[in-house]
Amino acid sequence: MTSHSGDGDHHHHDDHDHDHHDNHFSAMQARVKALETVLTQKGLIDPAAIDVIVDTYETKIGPRNGARVVAKAWSEPDFADWLRSDATAAIGSLGYTGRQGEHMRAVFNTPETHNLVVCTLCSCYPWSVLGLPPVWYKAPPYRSRAVIDPRGVLDEFGVTLPEGQRIRVWDSTAELRYIVIPERPDGTDGLDQKALADLVTRDSMIGTGLAKPAGDMR
Amino acid sequence: MNAFEPTLSGSPGLPKSNEGDPVFSEPWQAEAFAMTVRLHEKGVFSWSEWAEALSHELYKPGRRADASDYFDCWVAALSRLVTELSITSPDHLDQLTQSWHRAAAATPHGQPIRLENDPQR
């Protein structure tokens, strides 16, 4: 575990520095990358433009099961406890499994602590739970800046946290992927889990946003 | 209505949400979709050429009964079309695919997977 100065604790549970090769492309992933390479070389597409198109479908990719996990945790204290102690099993109990969804850990935001997840440079992002990562999230500068100055990065996303709330930065790894359980918004007591899930944004589950306020349902 | 309507209507059987947007179950599917949209916008192929290439793959025997291989067909159609249009050769595309496999396997966790990481390049 590595400690960083400033108000961000960086929890580094991984062996980034070891010779640990765990990346794997499926046949389709590799073929799509090959097409992208050749079309880019021929000047027919621009990967940045492709990212922009893909990003417009950000909420349409993957089942985004994470929002339902969060809503259940807000509604059922027993499920929240289970999620806290064994997120993999708790999430799996909802039928959400798969290569990308395995070995999850849930980190809960509290009035004292805000959690932020970094590292999507390789294939470890649990998109089946969280949905597609935002384009900027894959950029190496985001990752390093989030570790050094998480408050500054959150500020840029329009997330201003209370002065005393500390920020913990979690580095997703191949072995362990994180989901942030945002704080339940005020004034949502009467809402059922489906309505609550609508308040849970992708960004709130990686910690670059908060859950939407009550009454802001799409 | 959305900006990709021509591609949508030119792609029979595309899984769509109630709002009419395409539904992807994995990120590479959206990437393949987005590349097709761009190539069509650039005039690399026409609406009917795309529809024909896709249909050809979709009606091949041996499809999965649940149609979960829809985007596998999509990628096969796109691969075929770009080789038929002599943008690249099937061999080159296969070599690049193998190269990406090796690049991914050789990339340590936490670093971007780049084609240069293929030890055989």
Interface residues (C-beta under 8 A of the other chain):
Chain A: D14 D15 H16 H18 D19 H20 H21 D22 N23 H24 F25 S26 A27 M28 Q29 A30 R31 V32 K33 A34 L35 E36 T37 V38 L39 K42 L44 I45 D46 A49 I50 I53 V54 Y57 K60 I61 G62 P63 C119 L121 C122 S123 C124 W127 L132 K138 P140 D171 T173 A174
Chain B: F4 S17 D21 P22 V23 F24 S25 E26 P27 W28 Q29 A30 E31 A32 F33 A34 M35 V37 R38 L39 K42 V44 F71 D72 V75 L78 S79 V82 I87 T88 H92 L93 D94 L96 T97 Q98 S99 W100 H101 A104 A105 A106 T107 P108 H109 G110 Q111 P112 I113 L115
